[in-house]
Amino acid sequence: MPRGQCRHHGEERPCTCAMGNLYRFVEPVVLFLLKKHGPSYGYELASALTGHALTDATIERAALYRTLQRLEVNGHVVSDWDVSGSGPARHNYKLTERGEEHLREWRVVLDHLAHAMTRFVDEVGEVCDASIAEAAHDNTSPEVSPNG
């Protein structure tokens, strides 16, 4: 399969699914969701991730839980076991003040990245458009015979 195409989107459009692992972008989305919705269970976060993903790649649950563990180790979230109810115990995750600060840091990083990506996309467009214009010009130019 060519780079930039995946089994989910096929040839309908280029996507980030087949462009390598971008799991690092799970972290700011998890922080955002915890800030927006408050304490949440892992399965609630998994459901909400899809609507806020920063790439086209499907976010595997294992990646979410690895991210939550890393955030907890770094003091950005805390969790406790919810044993109320008749079902199995569930982890409930909550954003800490340190996590809120980390979300603000991510905002700066993502803002910088967004500007850099916009500049890059504009430059790629200019180069591609120039190539198309050049090719069109070459196809319409009268041929000059070598003998004059």
C-alpha positions, 0 to 999 in steps of 0.5 A: 500500500502506498505511503499515505493510504490505509485500509480504513480510507483507501484511496478516498484521500490521503490520511495520517494512518499509514504515515507512522505512529503519532501516538504522542498526540494522544496525550494532549487530547486526553488532558483536554478531555479530562479538563473539559469533562472532568473525572472520567473512566478509561472507556469514556475517554476512549469513546471521546478520543475518536471525536478529538483525534489529531490524526486519522489513525485509530487510537488503540485502547492500549495506547490510551492506557499507556498514555494514562499511566505515563500521565499518572507517573508524571503527576498530570493525572490521578486515578482511583478505583470506583468500586461502587455499582454491581460491575467490576471496579473501574479506574476513574481519572482526574486531571491535576493542577500539574496536568492543567499546566501541562495542557497549557504547555501542549497548547503552545507546542500545538499552536507552534506546530499548527503555524509551522504546518500551515507554512509548510503546506503553503510552500508545498502548494506553491511548489506543486502549483509552479510545477503544474504551471510549468508543465502546462506551459511546456505543453503549449509552447511551440516546438522549435526545430533544431534547424531553425 
